Amino acid sequence: MTATAELWPAVRTTFRWVHQAAHLLGQVGASGVTVRRRLSGLLGAMTRHRQLAGDLAPAVDHFVKVSRSYWPGLFGCYDHPQLPRTNNDLEQAFGSHRYHERRASGRKGASPSLVLRGPAKLMAGLMTRTREVTADELAGADRTRWRQLRAQLDERRQRRTDRRRFRRDPESYLKGLERKLHQSGLPS
């Protein structure tokens, strides 16, 4: 203990900062603006007083840099309580979806439809696990956005179909494209 005694003040200081950051990010019921302001103040104090960290100053710099890199997406869960707060919560949500999909389909891996229709299928699956969706809510959907999503999903499906046709018989696929090209020629 006596050999490392001079290191302990820096360890205590940096531990206090990290513990305070965890406490700020763990607050329940605080708004995103409040948490952002408090964490920004803490990171500023850490930067100003980094010399108190001694040999751990590079670790403090790294902590501040990484915190700033996550800044744009760090506070959404405070303003939208339905968003998962941590990566573990996100992984649990996706894992739950994967489990139910495997159970329903009998497949060991992800179903091709999840890859093809992922944005719609995943959101619908996650939403129905959090609460019951009523027919009135479904009837009140924005039809323009629904049509845009359907068009994107159909375009994805068509590209996937084209890739499969090309892999099965590249020569006839290319001949078909060539035929379409000649048919769409400009009138003379």
N, C-alpha and C positions, 0 to 999 in steps of 0.2 A: 504494500500500500504506500509506503513512503517513497518508493522508487517512481511511482506514477502520480504522486500528490500534486505536482504542478500542472498536470493535464486535466484534473477534475473540474476546476472552475470553467474552463472552456466547454467541457462536456455538459456540465449543468446548464450553462447558458444556452447552448444550441438545443439541448433536449427541451428546455423550457419553451423556446421558440417553436419547435416542431410540435410540441404538445399543445401550445396555444393555437397553432394553425389547425390542428386536428379538431380542437374544441370549436373553433369558429366554423369550420366546414361541417361539423356534426350538429349544428344548431337546428332544432326543429321549430317550425313556425316563423322563422325570420324571413324577411323578404330578400330577394336576390340583390337588390341595391344595398341593403344593410350589410349583408355578408361580404359583398364585393368591396365596399368601402372599408370595412374592418380589416379584411385580409390585405387590401392594398396598403393600409397603414402599417400592418405588421411587417409586410415585405419591405416597405420603405425603411422601417426601423432596423430590420435585419441588415439591410444594405448599408445604412449609415453607421451601424455599430458592429460591423463584421470583424473589426480588430479584436473584439471581446471573444471571438471564437478561436483565436490563436491559430493552431495548426489545422483547425477544422474550417477555416475561412473559405477554402475552395469548395467544401461541401455546402456551405451556406450559399455561395454564389450559384452552385448547381441547383440547389433547392429553389432559389428565387427564379432562375432561368426556366426551369421546368414548370414551375407554377405559372409563370407568365405565358409559356407556350400553350398551356391548357386554358388560359383565361377566357377565350371567346365561348367555350362550351361548358365552363365550370359551374355556372350559376343557374342554369335553366331549371334544375330540379327544385329550386327554392320558390320560383314563381309558378311552376306547374307541378303540384304535388303528385300527379299521376305518373310523372317520369321517375324511373328508378334512380336512386341517389348514387349508387356505386357501380363499378364494373361487375362486382359479384351479383348485384341485383339484376343487371342486364343479362349476364350469363345465365342466371337462374331462369329468367323469362324466356330466353331463346332455348335453353335446355328443356324447359317445360313444353314448349311448342314442338321441339324435335321429338320428345318422348310421346306426346299425344299423336303426332303424325305417324310415328313408327307403329304405335299401337293400333291405330285405325287402318293403316295400309298393310301391316305385316312385313314391311321392308326393314332391312337393317340400316341402310343408308338413307340419305335424304331423297325424297321422291323427285322425279324430274319436274313435276308441276310446281314444286316449291322454287326451283331455279327459274322456271318460266314465268310463274305468276307470283313471285315472292313478295313484292310490295303490297299487293292486295291481300294475299292469303295470310301473310304474317300479321299484318295489322288487324285483320278480321279475327284471327285466332287469339291474339293478345287482348283485343278489346272484349271479346266474349268471355274471357276468363276473369276479367276484372269486374264486369257487371253485366246484367241482362240488357240486351238491346231490344227495344220495342219496335213494332211494325210502324208506328208513327214516325220514329226516328229514321227508319229506312226509307219511308215514303217521302220524308222531307229532305232527302239528299240532294245535293247540287248536281243537276243532270248534266250540265256543261262539263264539270270536272269529271263526272262519271264517264261521259263519252270520251274525254281526252285519255283517261286511264285505260279504257277499253281499247282505244286505238293504239296506245303504246304497247299494251299486252299483245294485241293481235299482230303488230309489227314485229315484236320479239318472236312470237310463235312462227311467223312466216320466215324470218331469218334463220331460225333453228331448223325449220323444214327444208329450206334451201341448202343449208350446210349438210344435212343428212343426205339429201338427194345427190349432192356433189360427191360426198364421200363414197356412196354406193356405186355411182356410175359417172365419173367425171366427164367422160367423152360425150355422152348423150346430154348431160346437163349443159355443157358448153355449146353443143349444137343447138339446143333449145334457146339459149340466150342469143346465139347468132341469128336464129330464125326471127326472134322478137325484134332484134335490132334492124334487120332488113325490112320487116313489116312496118316499122314505125318511121320509115324513111320520109324525107320531105317530098311533097308533090312537085313534079317537074313542070 
